[in-house]
């Protein structure tokens, strides 16, 4: 199975939305998928920080 193109991923995400989805729902879903994909890319590239460091950053 080959890698999907961005267009294929977008079309698949839109097709999975419910019939009553709004444009805002579609945009939100695509933004979410984009962030997940970027997180996976960073993870595979070793661009991660330890969990405790992340917690410290979030809690101030």
N, C-alpha and C positions, 0 to 999 in steps of 0.2 A: 504494500500500500504506500503510495507516494505522499509527499507532503502537500497539504492543501494550500492553495493560494489565499491571499487576504480576501479576495473577492468571493471565493468559495466559502470561507469561514463566515463572512458577512451574510451571504445569502442563506446559509444554514441557520445562523442565529436568528435571522428575521423570520424564516419559515417556521421556526419553533415557537415563536411568540403566539399568544392566543389571538383569536380573530378580533377581539375588542381592544387590542393593544394600541396605545397612542404612539405618536412619533417620539414623544419624550421617553416612553418605555423602551423603544428601539434604541434610541441614543444611549440611554442609561445602560442597557445590556451590552452594547458594543464597547462603551467605555470600560465597563467591568471586565469584559473579555480581553481588552487591550492591556489593562493593568495586570491581569493574571498572566498573560503571555510574557509581559516584561519581567514580572517576578520570576517566572520559570527560566527566562533567559539569564537573569542575574544569578540565579541559583546554579545553573549549569556552568556559568563562567566563574563560579567561586566568589562572587561579589556579595557575600553575606556577612552579617554581624551576629555574634552570639546572642541568644535569647535574652539573657540577663542585661546585656547592653541595650537591647531594643526596649526592654521594660523601663530601664533607667531613663532613656531618652523620652519615652512617652509620659512618664510620671514626673519628669522635671528634675 
